[in-house]
């Protein structure tokens, strides 16, 4: 897909992987996650929903204060396929107005051509190269970590989620992922803008 949509960001920088988290902030898991990242001296890139940032502004302030990048993920978790262009623009602008970074990740990666054009005119669209599937209860934590050991490579942008489907197992997954990345000899980096 990266070659079909080259203007979107699909990969990080050489020697690094990027930890990214969608759907937050979440009051049950985000404080733990920020503590875990801080204790490991890791900076991450968050793509948070506008609705959640408005509910938990203290978590938004904390993430930025601690050196993380917070991008947006729309005001609510709606696929571009479900929205007219005007609805998409409203959803985009509500969450975009809450962050300074101007990076955006579309829910499900879904954007029409016109939606993508609008998003790219107003910042950067960040995709991913490795999906954890931490939200899928049919995939065990063990399977996720086995996939990580085999598949994660240099410059990957990794996706995890701060939502009801994943919060019960992030405390097991994230420390193991950090260890796997270190064992592979990679560093952690923030998602960088293309321009």
N, CA, C and O of each residue as an XYZ file, in Angstrom:
780
protein
N       0.815     -1.210      0.000
C       0.000      0.000      0.000
C       0.853      1.266      0.000
O       0.424      2.299     -0.514
N       2.058      1.197      0.571
C       2.886      2.396      0.669
C       3.192      2.972     -0.714
O       3.239      4.192     -0.872
N       3.399      2.128     -1.702
C       3.740      2.626     -3.037
C       2.530      3.216     -3.756
O       2.681      4.041     -4.657
N       1.325      2.791     -3.355
C       0.109      3.340     -3.966
C      -0.173      4.751     -3.431
O      -0.623      5.628     -4.169
N       0.101      4.951     -2.133
C      -0.160      6.245     -1.484
C       1.144      6.797     -0.891
O       1.302      6.819      0.330
N       2.078      7.241     -1.743
C       3.397      7.638     -1.252
C       3.420      8.892     -0.395
O       4.381      9.109      0.344
N       2.387      9.723     -0.474
C       2.406     10.960      0.315
C       2.127     10.720      1.791
O       2.361     11.605      2.613
N       1.632      9.541      2.138
C       1.376      9.212      3.542
C       2.656      8.656      4.172
O       3.496      8.078      3.482
N       2.791      8.834      5.463
C       3.983      8.330      6.165
C       3.727      6.879      6.569
O       2.784      6.588      7.305
N       4.564      5.988      6.088
C       4.421      4.553      6.372
C       5.575      4.004      7.210
O       5.419      2.974      7.867
N       6.723      4.669      7.199
C       7.916      4.131      7.849
C       8.639      5.228      8.622
O       8.508      6.415      8.324
N       9.407      4.796      9.626
C      10.204      5.709     10.419
C      11.609      5.855      9.846
O      11.819      5.666      8.648
N      12.563      6.190     10.699
C      13.943      6.453     10.270
C      14.837      5.245     10.518
O      14.534      4.403     11.364
N      15.930      5.165      9.784
C      16.847      4.020      9.831
C      17.376      3.783     11.247
O      17.754      4.720     11.952
N      17.394      2.513     11.644
C      17.894      2.120     12.961
C      16.875      2.255     14.071
O      17.171      1.980     15.234
N      15.665      2.681     13.708
C      14.636      2.942     14.717
C      13.322      2.251     14.375
O      13.063      1.895     13.226
N      12.507      2.074     15.400
C      11.090      1.770     15.211
C      10.299      2.818     15.985
O      10.798      3.411     16.941
N       9.075      3.031     15.563
C       8.208      4.015     16.214
C       7.068      3.295     16.920
O       6.314      2.545     16.298
N       6.950      3.526     18.207
C       5.802      3.033     18.967
C       4.686      4.045     18.808
O       4.865      5.222     19.122
N       3.528      3.599     18.320
C       2.381      4.496     18.219
C       1.169      3.851     18.873
O       1.028      2.628     18.903
N       0.302      4.706     19.393
C      -0.882      4.251     20.118
C      -2.099      5.026     19.640
O      -2.093      6.257     19.605
N      -3.137      4.297     19.273
C      -4.378      4.900     18.789
C      -5.475      4.858     19.852
O      -5.415      4.068     20.794
N      -6.472      5.717     19.685
C      -7.770      5.669     20.372
C      -7.826      6.300     21.751
O      -8.928      6.521     22.252
N      -6.715      6.601     22.392
C      -6.738      7.140     23.738
C      -7.140      8.616     23.743
O      -7.699      9.121     22.769
N      -6.849      9.298     24.850
C      -6.348      8.713     26.093
C      -7.442      7.951     26.822
O      -8.626      8.264     26.701
N      -7.024      6.945     27.580
C      -7.955      6.100     28.322
C      -7.574      6.150     29.802
O      -6.416      5.902     30.139
N      -8.518      6.464     30.693
C      -8.167      6.684     32.098
C      -7.607      5.461     32.811
O      -6.901      5.599     33.810
N      -7.915      4.259     32.310
C      -7.429      3.049     32.974
C      -6.033      2.633     32.538
O      -5.280      2.081     33.340
N      -5.667      2.887     31.272
C      -4.384      2.377     30.793
C      -3.369      3.467     30.465
O      -2.167      3.222     30.567
N      -3.812      4.659     30.075
C      -2.854      5.690     29.661
C      -1.900      6.100     30.780
O      -0.707      6.245     30.513
N      -2.362      6.298     32.031
C      -1.396      6.643     33.083
C      -0.310      5.573     33.261
O       0.869      5.894     33.413
N      -0.719      4.302     33.241
C       0.271      3.217     33.342
C       1.234      3.264     32.158
O       2.446      3.136     32.329
N       0.689      3.448     30.962
C       1.510      3.463     29.748
C       2.537      4.594     29.792
O       3.704      4.390     29.458
N       2.104      5.781     30.202
C       3.043      6.897     30.307
C       4.125      6.613     31.352
O       5.287      6.966     31.153
N       3.747      5.981     32.461
C       4.741      5.588     33.475
C       5.744      4.596     32.903
O       6.947      4.723     33.127
N       5.247      3.610     32.166
C       6.100      2.559     31.586
C       7.078      3.159     30.572
O       8.259      2.813     30.559
N       6.583      4.047     29.738
C       7.459      4.693     28.764
C       8.513      5.550     29.462
O       9.682      5.553     29.075
N       8.091      6.268     30.482
C       9.026      7.130     31.219
C      10.118      6.304     31.891
O      11.291      6.676     31.860
N       9.733      5.191     32.495
C      10.721      4.369     33.200
C      11.722      3.729     32.240
O      12.824      3.360     32.646
N      11.341      3.597     30.966
C      12.242      3.036     29.952
C      12.864      4.106     29.060
O      13.556      3.792     28.091
N      12.611      5.379     29.395
C      13.150      6.518     28.631
C      12.801      6.412     27.146
O      13.654      6.594     26.278
N      11.539      6.114     26.876
C      11.047      5.960     25.506
C      10.007      7.037     25.228
O       9.130      7.304     26.050
N      10.119      7.645     24.064
C       9.100      8.589     23.602
C       8.241      7.890     22.551
O       8.750      7.148     21.712
N       6.941      8.137     22.609
C       6.003      7.500     21.692
C       5.177      8.560     20.980
O       5.171      9.733     21.352
N       4.484      8.109     19.950
C       3.593      8.983     19.190
C       2.175      8.477     19.390
O       1.875      7.311     19.129
N       1.304      9.369     19.858
C      -0.077      9.005     20.151
C      -1.015      9.622     19.118
O      -0.847     10.777     18.724
N      -1.990      8.852     18.688
C      -3.051      9.353     17.819
C      -4.347      9.201     18.597
O      -4.949      8.128     18.644
N      -4.759     10.312     19.208
C      -5.864     10.277     20.152
C      -7.126     10.867     19.562
O      -7.087     11.731     18.685
N      -8.243     10.377     20.066
C      -9.560     10.838     19.632
C      -9.905     12.158     20.321
O      -9.649     12.337     21.512
N     -10.486     13.071     19.560
C     -10.856     14.363     20.124
C     -11.777     14.244     21.321
O     -11.582     14.930     22.325
N     -12.780     13.378     21.229
C     -13.703     13.179     22.358
C     -12.963     12.796     23.626
O     -13.270     13.303     24.705
N     -11.980     11.896     23.500
C     -11.237     11.440     24.680
C     -10.282     12.514     25.196
O     -10.095     12.650     26.405
N      -9.676     13.279     24.284
C      -8.782     14.355     24.740
C      -9.564     15.413     25.514
O      -9.046     16.003     26.462
N     -10.816     15.651     25.106
C     -11.642     16.621     25.829
C     -12.059     16.080     27.195
O     -12.184     16.843     28.153
N     -12.272     14.783     27.289
C     -12.655     14.172     28.577
C     -11.489     14.115     29.552
O     -11.681     14.252     30.760
N     -10.271     13.912     29.031
C      -9.106     13.690     29.896
C      -7.969     14.641     29.514
O      -6.897     14.193     29.108
N      -8.198     15.945     29.642
C      -7.178     16.920     29.224
C      -5.882     16.806     30.026
O      -4.811     17.155     29.530
N      -5.979     16.316     31.267
C      -4.767     16.176     32.079
C      -3.816     15.146     31.480
O      -2.600     15.282     31.613
N      -4.359     14.105     30.815
C      -3.504     13.097     30.176
C      -2.857     13.659     28.919
O      -1.710     13.334     28.611
N      -3.579     14.492     28.199
C      -3.008     15.171     27.030
C      -1.845     16.071     27.462
O      -0.770     16.042     26.864
N      -2.075     16.866     28.502
C      -1.019     17.758     28.995
C       0.192     16.966     29.471
O       1.334     17.343     29.206
N      -0.065     15.869     30.173
C       1.043     15.067     30.698
C       1.872     14.470     29.556
O       3.101     14.529     29.590
N       1.213     13.900     28.555
C       1.940     13.268     27.443
C       2.844     14.281     26.749
O       3.997     13.979     26.441
N       2.328     15.473     26.503
C       3.118     16.510     25.828
C       4.270     16.970     26.715
O       5.394     17.147     26.245
N       3.983     17.162     27.993
C       5.015     17.598     28.945
C       6.169     16.596     29.023
O       7.324     16.980     29.207
N       5.844     15.316     28.883
C       6.861     14.268     28.993
C       7.565     13.985     27.669
O       8.346     13.038     27.573
N       7.295     14.799     26.648
C       8.065     14.713     25.412
C       7.503     13.819     24.325
O       8.174     13.570     23.323
N       6.297     13.337     24.501
C       5.667     12.524     23.468
C       5.015     13.434     22.434
O       4.727     14.599     22.710
N       4.788     12.895     21.255
C       4.030     13.628     20.236
C       2.592     13.131     20.286
O       2.345     11.925     20.309
N       1.655     14.055     20.303
C       0.244     13.682     20.254
C      -0.347     14.218     18.954
O      -0.468     15.426     18.751
N      -0.707     13.284     18.088
C      -1.441     13.615     16.884
C      -2.907     13.317     17.118
O      -3.318     13.039     18.244
N      -3.699     13.374     16.056
C      -5.130     13.121     16.258
C      -5.634     11.990     15.364
O      -4.990     11.594     14.393
N      -6.806     11.492     15.732
C      -7.385     10.272     15.150
C      -8.863     10.509     14.824
O      -9.670      9.580     14.782
N      -9.188     11.800     14.593
C     -10.583     12.179     14.406
C     -11.244     12.463     15.743
O     -10.720     12.088     16.792
N     -12.374     13.113     15.710
C     -13.059     13.426     16.958
C     -13.663     12.187     17.591
O     -13.626     12.007     18.808
N     -14.225     11.331     16.735
C     -14.697     10.032     17.198
C     -14.221      8.991     16.197
O     -13.804      9.335     15.091
N     -14.278      7.758     16.570
C     -13.643      6.690     15.786
C     -14.538      6.253     14.630
O     -15.138      5.179     14.656
N     -14.612      7.112     13.622
C     -15.461      6.815     12.463
C     -14.606      6.620     11.228
O     -13.719      7.421     10.934
N     -14.884      5.549     10.513
C     -14.212      5.298      9.247
C     -14.595      6.382      8.237
O     -15.728      6.865      8.225
N     -13.637      6.751      7.397
C     -13.938      7.686      6.327
C     -15.043      7.178      5.415
O     -15.755      7.969      4.798
N     -15.186      5.869      5.328
C     -16.227      5.274      4.491
C     -17.635      5.616      4.993
O     -18.594      5.591      4.223
N     -17.752      5.934      6.282
C     -19.052      6.237      6.886
C     -19.412      7.724      6.808
O     -20.521      8.120      7.167
N     -18.465      8.547      6.334
C     -18.643      9.997      6.423
C     -18.651     10.655      5.046
O     -17.879     10.284      4.161
N     -19.534     11.635      4.882
C     -19.458     12.493      3.701
C     -18.205     13.364      3.853
O     -17.596     13.393      4.922
N     -17.831     14.058      2.809
C     -16.658     14.922      2.897
C     -16.842     16.005      3.961
O     -15.917     16.283      4.724
N     -18.024     16.617      4.018
C     -18.271     17.646      5.033
C     -18.245     17.074      6.440
O     -17.705     17.697      7.354
N     -18.827     15.885      6.625
C     -18.785     15.232      7.947
C     -17.348     14.901      8.329
O     -16.949     15.068      9.482
N     -16.578     14.432      7.357
C     -15.170     14.124      7.614
C     -14.420     15.383      8.048
O     -13.665     15.357      9.020
N     -14.632     16.484      7.323
C     -13.946     17.735      7.656
C     -14.262     18.186      9.079
O     -13.368     18.613      9.809
N     -15.535     18.091      9.475
C     -15.928     18.483     10.837
C     -15.267     17.580     11.875
O     -14.751     18.059     12.884
N     -15.285     16.285     11.625
C     -14.684     15.310     12.533
C     -13.175     15.541     12.651
O     -12.608     15.479     13.741
N     -12.547     15.805     11.521
C     -11.104     16.081     11.461
C     -10.766     17.360     12.223
O      -9.856     17.371     13.052
N     -11.493     18.427     11.943
C     -11.169     19.724     12.538
C     -11.368     19.748     14.051
O     -10.611     20.403     14.767
N     -12.368     19.045     14.532
C     -12.599     19.024     15.989
C     -11.402     18.448     16.731
O     -10.997     18.980     17.764
N     -10.833     17.363     16.212
C      -9.688     16.770     16.911
C      -8.390     17.510     16.575
O      -7.510     17.645     17.425
N      -8.279     17.983     15.346
C      -7.085     18.710     14.934
C      -6.879     19.972     15.771
O      -5.744     20.366     16.037
N      -7.965     20.595     16.181
C      -7.889     21.811     16.978
C      -7.370     21.601     18.391
O      -7.060     22.568     19.087
N      -7.273     20.353     18.820
C      -6.837     20.048     20.185
C      -5.349     19.756     20.290
O      -4.812     19.671     21.394
N      -4.669     19.600     19.142
C      -3.245     19.244     19.166
C      -2.442     20.245     18.339
O      -2.986     20.941     17.481
N      -1.142     20.305     18.611
C      -0.257     21.216     17.884
C       0.545     20.523     16.786
O       1.156     21.199     15.958
N       0.557     19.209     16.763
C       1.519     18.485     15.929
C       1.133     18.356     14.466
O       2.007     18.165     13.620
N      -0.158     18.456     14.142
C      -0.630     18.379     12.753
C      -0.379     17.019     12.101
O      -0.293     16.926     10.876
N      -0.263     15.968     12.907
C      -0.201     14.632     12.315
C      -1.508     13.914     12.620
O      -2.093     14.073     13.691
N      -1.942     13.128     11.659
C      -3.267     12.509     11.711
C      -3.177     11.062     11.247
O      -2.498     10.743     10.272
N      -3.873     10.201     11.966
C      -4.025      8.816     11.508
C      -5.511      8.532     11.349
O      -6.270      8.662     12.309
N      -5.936      8.146     10.150
C      -7.357      7.868      9.936
C      -7.779      6.561     10.599
O      -7.073      5.560     10.476
N      -8.914      6.546     11.300
C      -9.412      5.290     11.853
C      -9.538      4.227     10.760
O     -10.077      4.487      9.684
N      -9.040      3.044     11.049
C      -9.038      1.899     10.115
C      -8.179      2.158      8.876
O      -8.133      1.316      7.979
N      -7.512      3.283      8.812
C      -6.744      3.631      7.622
C      -7.600      4.034      6.438
O      -7.105      4.130      5.316
N      -8.896      4.271      6.682
C      -9.850      4.524      5.599
C      -9.978      6.008      5.281
O     -10.327      6.818      6.140
N      -9.690      6.347      4.028
C      -9.875      7.706      3.539
C     -10.261      7.645      2.070
O      -9.669      6.894      1.294
N     -11.247      8.430      1.695
C     -11.526      8.591      0.273
C     -10.454      9.502     -0.305
O      -9.688     10.110      0.443
N     -10.394      9.600     -1.621
C      -9.402     10.462     -2.263
C      -9.571     11.917     -1.833
O      -8.583     12.603     -1.571
N     -10.806     12.390     -1.759
C     -11.045     13.783     -1.365
C     -10.721     14.007      0.109
O     -10.191     15.056      0.475
N     -11.037     13.027      0.957
C     -10.702     13.138      2.380
C      -9.189     13.171      2.569
O      -8.674     13.969      3.351
N      -8.482     12.305      1.853
C      -7.022     12.265      1.949
C      -6.421     13.595      1.497
O      -5.494     14.105      2.126
N      -6.946     14.152      0.415
C      -6.452     15.444     -0.079
C      -6.628     16.519      0.987
O      -5.722     17.320      1.219
N      -7.790     16.539      1.634
C      -8.058     17.528      2.682
C      -7.102     17.329      3.867
O      -6.524     18.290      4.375
N      -6.944     16.075      4.297
C      -6.057     15.792      5.436
C      -4.624     16.199      5.118
O      -3.936     16.760      5.971
N      -4.169     15.922      3.902
C      -2.796     16.252      3.518
C      -2.583     17.755      3.350
O      -1.466     18.247      3.512
N      -3.645     18.478      3.027
C      -3.542     19.937      2.953
C      -3.431     20.555      4.340
O      -2.988     21.694      4.488
N      -3.834     19.798      5.353
C      -3.877     20.307      6.731
C      -2.909     19.602      7.674
O      -3.060     19.681      8.893
N      -1.917     18.915      7.117
C      -0.930     18.244      7.947
C      -0.390     16.998      7.274
O      -0.343     16.910      6.047
N       0.016     16.039      8.086
C       0.594     14.783      7.609
C      -0.343     13.624      7.955
O      -0.959     13.611      9.021
N      -0.443     12.664      7.053
C      -1.217     11.447      7.306
C      -0.225     10.335      7.623
O       0.633     10.007      6.804
N      -0.347      9.757      8.815
C       0.583      8.721      9.270
C      -0.132      7.373      9.289
O      -1.158      7.200      9.947
N       0.432      6.436      8.557
C      -0.118      5.078      8.534
C       0.750      4.187      9.429
O       1.198      4.636     10.484
N       0.993      2.947      9.035
C       1.790      2.035      9.854
C       2.331      0.927      8.968
O       1.833      0.693      7.867
N       3.356      0.250      9.463
C       3.909     -0.885      8.729
C       3.768     -2.192      9.510
O       3.980     -3.271      8.958
N       3.407     -2.095     10.806
C       3.186     -3.319     11.600
C       2.015     -3.093     12.558
O       2.048     -2.201     13.405
N       0.999     -3.909     12.403
C      -0.206     -3.834     13.246
C      -0.144     -4.923     14.304
O       0.085     -6.089     13.985
N      -0.347     -4.549     15.561
C      -0.256     -5.524     16.658
C      -1.473     -6.435     16.760
O      -1.359     -7.566     17.233
N      -2.621     -5.962     16.328
C      -3.898     -6.684     16.513
C      -4.173     -6.943     17.993
O      -4.774     -7.955     18.352
N      -3.728     -6.019     18.848
C      -3.973     -6.158     20.284
C      -5.454     -6.057     20.632
O      -5.860     -6.450     21.726
N      -6.260     -5.539     19.716
C      -7.705     -5.390     19.929
C      -8.484     -6.648     19.574
O      -9.676     -6.737     19.869
N      -7.834     -7.618     18.947
C      -8.509     -8.815     18.432
C      -8.410     -9.957     19.437
O      -7.344    -10.549     19.603
N      -9.506    -10.267     20.101
C      -9.489    -11.307     21.139
C      -9.228    -12.708     20.576
O      -8.915    -13.632     21.327
N      -9.355    -12.863     19.264
C      -9.074    -14.158     18.640
C      -7.569    -14.415     18.511
O      -7.151    -15.539     18.233
N      -6.756    -13.368     18.713
C      -5.303    -13.505     18.648
C      -4.747    -13.375     20.052
O      -4.935    -12.347     20.702
N      -4.066    -14.404     20.524
C      -3.560    -14.401     21.895
C      -2.371    -13.454     22.037
O      -1.727    -13.080     21.056
N      -2.102    -13.082     23.271
C      -0.933    -12.252     23.562
C       0.339    -12.957     23.108
O       1.243    -12.329     22.556
N       0.403    -14.252     23.342
C       1.565    -15.040     22.915
C       1.759    -14.943     21.408
O       2.884    -14.770     20.939
N       0.682    -15.052     20.649
C       0.765    -14.949     19.186
C       1.239    -13.564     18.747
O       2.039    -13.438     17.820
N       0.739    -12.532     19.419
C       1.157    -11.165     19.088
C       2.663    -11.015     19.279
O       3.348    -10.450     18.426
N       3.175    -11.521     20.393
C       4.598    -11.387     20.685
C       5.455    -12.256     19.766
O       6.563    -11.862     19.401
N       4.956    -13.426     19.392
C       5.678    -14.268     18.431
C       5.770    -13.572     17.075
O       6.813    -13.591     16.422
N       4.656    -12.955     16.662
C       4.655    -12.197     15.409
C       5.658    -11.050     15.480
O       6.378    -10.780     14.518
N       5.696    -10.380     16.631
C       6.615     -9.253     16.795
C       8.063     -9.709     16.636
O       8.854     -9.054     15.958
N       8.402    -10.823     17.258
C       9.772    -11.339     17.170
C      10.158    -11.666     15.729
O      11.292    -11.416     15.320
N       9.234    -12.215     14.967
C       9.518    -12.621     13.590
C       9.432    -11.465     12.592
O      10.209    -11.410     11.639
N       8.496    -10.548     12.806
C       8.145     -9.605     11.747
C       8.700     -8.197     11.892
O       8.992     -7.550     10.886
N       8.853     -7.708     13.112
C       9.257     -6.301     13.264
C      10.654     -6.092     12.693
O      11.591     -6.837     12.980
N      10.758     -5.033     11.861
C      12.026     -4.749     11.198
C      12.361     -3.254     11.303
O      11.568     -2.442     11.779
N      13.545     -2.943     10.847
C      14.034     -1.565     10.863
C      13.036     -0.627     10.188
O      12.489     -0.950      9.134
N      12.802      0.528     10.796
C      11.960      1.621     10.304
C      10.461      1.361     10.465
O       9.655      2.170     10.006
N      10.068      0.258     11.103
C       8.641     -0.019     11.264
C       7.959      1.008     12.155
O       8.533      1.498     13.127
N       6.720      1.320     11.794
C       5.817      2.082     12.653
C       4.830      1.072     13.211
O       4.036      0.490     12.471
N       4.885      0.866     14.528
C       4.070     -0.138     15.209
C       2.805      0.501     15.762
O       2.838      1.632     16.247
N       1.687     -0.222     15.691
C       0.416      0.304     16.202
C      -0.125     -0.559     17.343
O      -0.261     -1.778     17.231
N      -0.427      0.131     18.448
C      -1.129     -0.470     19.588
C      -2.331      0.421     19.892
O      -2.467      1.508     19.330
N      -3.197     -0.047     20.782
C      -4.451      0.675     21.026
C      -4.716      0.846     22.516
O      -4.462     -0.049     23.322
N      -5.237      2.023     22.855
C      -5.687      2.310     24.212
C      -7.219      2.339     24.175
O      -7.836      3.405     24.160
N      -7.807      1.158     24.162
C      -9.275      1.093     24.157
C      -9.754     -0.119     24.940
O      -8.946     -0.904     25.436
N     -11.055     -0.268     25.050
C     -11.631     -1.332     25.880
C     -11.231     -2.735     25.415
O     -11.178     -3.668     26.217
N     -10.952     -2.877     24.128
C     -10.613     -4.195     23.599
C      -9.178     -4.609     23.928
O      -8.856     -5.797     23.902
N      -8.326     -3.650     24.233
C      -6.906     -3.979     24.411
C      -6.335     -3.688     25.791
O      -5.280     -4.215     26.144
N      -7.016     -2.859     26.578
C      -6.384     -2.392     27.827
C      -6.054     -3.516     28.802
O      -5.119     -3.393     29.594
N      -6.805     -4.599     28.753
C      -6.566     -5.685     29.703
C      -5.263     -6.431     29.429
O      -4.796     -7.182     30.286
N      -4.663     -6.238     28.245
C      -3.423     -6.966     27.996
C      -2.221     -6.116     27.601
O      -1.141     -6.651     27.351
N      -2.397     -4.795     27.543
C      -1.255     -3.937     27.211
C      -0.138     -4.031     28.251
O       1.038     -3.899     27.913
N      -0.501     -4.257     29.507
C       0.527     -4.327     30.559
C       1.446     -5.531     30.378
O       2.565     -5.540     30.893
N       0.992     -6.523     29.667
C       1.844     -7.669     29.341
C       2.569     -7.441     28.017
O       3.747     -7.773     27.882
N       1.862     -6.877     27.046
C       2.423     -6.732     25.697
C       3.538     -5.695     25.633
O       4.606     -5.975     25.088
N       3.312     -4.511     26.176
C       4.266     -3.406     25.970
C       5.646     -3.684     26.568
O       6.639     -3.461     25.876
N       5.769     -4.161     27.821
C       7.127     -4.470     28.306
C       7.828     -5.522     27.452
O       9.036     -5.436     27.230
N       7.073     -6.518     26.971
C       7.672     -7.556     26.125
C       8.101     -6.980     24.776
O       9.153     -7.349     24.255
N       7.302     -6.087     24.210
C       7.651     -5.442     22.933
C       8.923     -4.611     23.093
O       9.805     -4.649     22.234
N       9.016     -3.874     24.176
C      10.214     -3.064     24.433
C      11.452     -3.958     24.459
O      12.485     -3.619     23.881
N      11.341     -5.093     25.129
C      12.464     -6.030     25.207
C      12.810     -6.591     23.823
O      13.984     -6.685     23.464
N      11.797     -6.957     23.060
C      12.019     -7.485     21.704
C      12.746     -6.465     20.833
O      13.676     -6.812     20.105
N      12.320     -5.210     20.909
C      12.946     -4.158     20.099
C      14.409     -3.975     20.496
O      15.279     -3.844     19.635
N      14.674     -3.967     21.797
C      16.060     -3.829     22.257
C      16.909     -5.013     21.786
O      18.048     -4.831     21.356
N      16.352     -6.224     21.870
C      17.090     -7.415     21.446
C      17.390     -7.394     19.947
O      18.396     -7.947     19.504
N      16.527     -6.761     19.183
C      16.761     -6.631     17.743
C      17.791     -5.538     17.426
O      18.226     -5.401     16.283
N      18.171     -4.775     18.433
C      19.190     -3.743     18.252
C      18.675     -2.425     17.710
O      19.454     -1.608     17.219
N      17.349     -2.208     17.795
C      16.772     -0.960     17.309
C      16.553      0.017     18.453
O      16.455     -0.378     19.615
N      16.476      1.293     18.111
C      16.105      2.333     19.057
C      14.662      2.732     18.809
O      14.059      2.340     17.811
N      14.116      3.516     19.727
C      12.761      4.026     19.591
C      12.823      5.481     19.133
O      13.640      6.265     19.615
N      11.953      5.823     18.204
C      11.925      7.194     17.688
C      10.494      7.671     17.554
O       9.563      6.873     17.448
N      10.333      8.985     17.561
C       9.044      9.577     17.283
C       8.801      9.592     15.775
O       9.746      9.600     14.986
N       7.534      9.597     15.386
C       7.213      9.727     13.963
C       7.633     11.118     13.516
O       7.274     12.114     14.145
N       8.386     11.184     12.439
C       8.872     12.477     11.943
C       8.038     12.958     10.774
O       7.582     12.163      9.952
N       7.843     14.257     10.707
C       7.139     14.842      9.573
C       8.001     14.724      8.318
O       9.230     14.716      8.394
N       7.351     14.633      7.180
C       8.058     14.518      5.912
C       8.554     15.860      5.408
O       9.539     15.922      4.673
N       7.887     16.927      5.792
C       8.260     18.248      5.267
C       8.396     19.250      6.382
O       8.705     20.415      6.131
